[in-house]
C-alpha cells in the first residue's frame, strides 16, 4: 500500500504542476509526471525508514510516507524546472 501512495502522490503532483504551469506539450506533461513520480519514489522510500523506522514497502508509517513523497515530488519538479531552463539557454 505504501508504494501505491508514493506513485499516486508523485503522479498527481506532477500533473498538477503541468496544469499550474499551463503546459500544453504532451511530452512536457509526461516529463512533469515522471519527475513527480521519481522524486516521490526516492523520498517516499528512503526518508521514512531514516526518520521513524517505518518500512514503506510493507505499508508501515503511511502519514510519513505521504509527507515525504509530497516533498520529494515537489523537489523533483523544481529540479526539472531548473534544469529545463538551464538547457534552454
C-alpha positions in Angstrom: 0.0 0.0 0.0 2.9 2.4 0.7 4.3 2.2 -2.8 0.9 2.9 -4.2 0.6 6.0 -2.1 4.0 7.1 -3.3 3.1 6.6 -7.0 -0.3 8.3 -6.7 1.2 11.4 -4.9 4.0 11.8 -7.4 1.8 11.4 -10.4 -0.8 13.7 -9.1 1.6 16.5 -8.1 3.3 16.1 -11.5 0.0 16.5 -13.3 -1.0 19.5 -11.1 2.3 21.1 -11.9 1.5 20.9 -15.6 -1.9 22.4 -15.0 -0.4 25.2 -12.9 2.3 26.0 -15.4 -0.1 25.7 -18.3 2.0 23.2 -20.2 0.4 22.0 -23.4 3.0 19.7 -24.9 2.3 16.1 -24.2 6.0 15.4 -23.9 6.3 18.1 -21.2 3.3 16.7 -19.4 5.0 13.3 -19.4 8.2 14.8 -18.1 6.5 16.5 -15.2 4.6 13.4 -14.2 7.7 11.3 -14.3 9.7 13.9 -12.4 7.0 13.9 -9.7 6.9 10.2 -9.5 10.7 9.9 -9.4 11.0 12.4 -6.6 8.2 10.9 -4.7 9.6 7.4 -5.0 13.1 8.5 -4.0 11.9 10.4 -0.9 9.0 8.1 0.0 11.1 5.0 0.2 14.4 6.5 1.5 13.2 9.1 4.1 10.6 7.3 6.3 12.9 4.5 7.4 15.5 7.1 8.4 13.1 9.1 10.5 10.7 6.7 12.2 11.9 3.2 11.2 8.8 2.6 9.1 9.0 0.2 6.1 7.1 1.8 3.2 7.2 -1.4 1.2 5.3 -3.1 4.0 2.8 -0.3 4.4 4.0 1.0 7.7 4.2 4.7 8.5 1.8 5.9 5.9 1.4 9.5 7.1 5.2 9.9 7.0 5.3 8.3 3.5 2.7 10.8 2.3 4.5 13.8 3.6 7.9 12.6 2.4 6.7 11.7 -1.1 4.9 15.0 -1.5 8.1 16.9 -0.6 10.1 14.6 -2.8 7.8 15.2 -5.8 7.9 18.9 -5.3 11.8 18.8 -5.2 11.8 16.6 -8.3 9.6 19.1 -10.2 11.7 22.1 -9.0 14.8 20.3 -10.3 13.2 19.6 -13.6 12.1 23.2 -14.0 15.6 24.5 -13.1 17.3 22.1 -15.4 14.9 22.7 -18.3 15.5 26.5 -18.0 19.3 25.9 -17.9 19.1 23.6 -21.1 17.0 26.2 -23.0 19.7 28.9 -22.7 
